[in-house]
Amino acid sequence: MEFKENNHRKINIFGSLISAISLSQAVFLVEEKIKEKTSSYICVCPVSSIVTATEDREFQDIINNAFLATPDGMPVVWYLKSKGAKDVTRVYGPDLMREVFYVSEVKGYRHYFYGGTEEILSTLKENLLKKFPSLQICGMYSPPFRPLTEKEEEEVIAGIKKSEPHMVWVGIGSPKQEKWMAHISPSLEGILMAGVGAAFNFYAGSVRQAPLWMQRNGLEWLFRLWCEPGRLWKRYLYGNSKFVYMVLKEWFVRA
């Protein structure tokens, strides 16, 4: 099943509506949304998000109500291509950030970062300004490793509003970041949010990225599993296996 929203196609992948777009199209749509000055959020969706969404209806609803739910992962891209989305490409969190930052240096878009430790944020800012010297970083916040109190949430909202960003990048892990964005977005009028998972750590240099050849061939999960087996084994071994099972089941039912 397909849906049309915000001038782009969304294709149903086991209940999650994923944007059938390329990276360049995603950047164009981000710019259009910034110009609209309406509150919304972007979910970056690898296989693990789609699988988690089949077991968590709240999370699936959040993905389905996102402005963009980008295909982050080659298996998701391959699935979309099998449904006729020939021009779709991987829209990976760090890549989306990079391309939006290039545009922002020219257009003057302002950025806020929510997530990570104080040390990660400090290094992130330093590294980003080396690569994007004209980038306007208007604020950063390192949240505690627990839910915010009502007072803390009010302070965060007030702090973000005072900073006047065009975009808030959120890096607190999935599905926590998506649920936080969906909850907080209505309070941030005219601000676009994007959940980008480990991208803060990648740009800060605290976590290694997979080589490009592994990313392009759908093997990034293997590299990350090798780097962080204790934290990621369930996400990749269970999640990937279930996704393959669901795809095969769909094919056999249609055969």
C-alpha positions, -999 to +999 in steps of 0.1 A: +000+000+000+013+035-008+004+069+005+011+104-007+023+130+018+043+162+016+049+156-021+066+123-016+056+086-015+054+066+016+053+028+013+040+005+039+066-019+052+049-042+077+028-014+091+054+014+090+050+041+064+085+047+051+094+076+028+105+064-006+131+091-012+167+098-020+191+117+001+190+148-022+152+147-021+153+145+017+174+176+019+150+194-004+120+184+017+139+195+049+144+229+034+107+231+024+096+222+059+120+248+075+104+274+052+069+264+062+078+270+099+056+242+112+064+218+140+073+183+128+099+156+132+119+131+111+124+094+120+155+077+105+144+041+101+167+011+097+155-025+099+156-025+137+130+004+138+106-014+115+109-046+135+104-028+168+074-010+154+057-044+147+058-050+184+052-015+197+021+002+184+029+035+200+063+036+182+047+026+149+021+054+152+050+079+158+068+067+127+036+069+107+029+105+118+065+117+111+071+143+084+098+119+070+105+083+079+137+078+060+151+045+047+182+041+068+197+008+058+202-010+025+177-038+033+150-011+036+162+005+004+161-029-014+126-036-001+114-002-013+130-007-047+112-041-050+079-021-046+088+001-076+106+030-058+135+030-083+151+063-073+152+056-035+186+058-018+197+052+018+190+083+039+213+077+068+213+100+099+250+112+096+246+117+058+214+137+062+232+159+088+262+164+066+241+175+036+218+197+056+249+214+072+263+221+037+231+239+028+229+256+062+263+273+057+248+291+027+212+296+040+220+304+076+199+277+092+205+274+129+209+240+147+204+227+182+217+194+195+200+173+222+216+141+235+250+127+244+273+136+273+288+170+278+321+157+265+305+142+234+287+175+227+319+196+232+338+174+208+309+172+184+308+210+182+345+213+177+346+187+149+316+201+131+330+237+131+362+224+116+343+208+088+315+234+085+331+267+097+300+288+089+276+264+106+254+282+132+252+260+163+228+279+186+225+254+215+233+220+230+219+200+259+231+168+275+200+151+291+202+129+322+200+091+317+165+090+330+131+106+321+131+144+325+110+158+354+082+182+345+103+211+356+133+199+335+112+194+305+098+230+308+134+243+311+145+223+280+116+237+260+123+272+271+160+268+263+153+255+228+128+283+221+153+309+233+180+295+210+157+299+180+169+269+160+155+259+127+163+223+135+169+202+166+190+171+162+182+144+187+207+116+196+194+096+225+188+062+208+158+046+193+129+043+201+135+067+230+144+096+207+113+092+185+090+090+214+106+121+229+103+140+196+066+131+192+059+142+228+079+175+226+073+186+190+039+203+196+056+226+222+083+237+197+063+258+172+080+262+138+109+238+146+119+207+127+133+178+148+153+148+136+163+117+155+197+105+143+208+079+169+245+074+171+254+102+147+266+125+175+291+098+185+302+093+149+309+130+144+325+133+178+348+104+169+339+082+199+323+055+178+337+042+145+316+041+114+317+011+091+337+013+059+318+027+029+319-007+011+302-023+041+275+004+043+268+001+005+264-036+007+241-038+037+268-050+061+271-020+085+251-040+111+279-066+111+306-040+117+286-023+145+278-057+161+315-065+161+323-031+177+295-033+204+283-069+207+270-065+243+247-036+234+237-044+199+234-082+196+196-083+201+189-054+177+208-069+149+207-107+153+170-108+164+158-078+144+175-087+111+164-123+114+128-113+120+129-088+091+141-116+068+114-139+081+087-113+074+100-106+039+101-143+030+067-149+045+053-121+024+069-135-008+056-170-001+021-157+006+020-138-027+036-167-047 
